[in-house]
Amino acid sequence: MLKRVISCFIFSVFFVSQITAQEDPQMAEALRESGKIYVVVLCLLIIFVGLFSYLIVLDRKFSKKIKDKNE
């Protein structure tokens, strides 16, 4: 289950990065010049780490319940 979650996460990150790639990133240039791009990247990183850790916790809980149910 954990392998499936990790592979889905990697696929979604790759897919989103391919969709959002643009020829002329005007907004990114403006954010980079003002230094706000680091705030945006940090917020996105916090969100993804939180979601990933939540999925791991859920996977452990479900695995434990399934194991207890089978015993």
Sequence and secondary structure as in RCSB ss.txt:
>XXXX:A:sequence
MLKRVISCFIFSVFFVSQITAQEDPQMAEALRESGKIYVVVLCLLIIFVGLFSYLIVLDRKFSKKIKDKNE
>XXXX:A:secstr
 HHHHHHHHHHHHHHHHHHH  S  HHHHHHHHHTTHHHHHHHHHHHHHHHHHHHHHHHHHHHHHHHHHH 
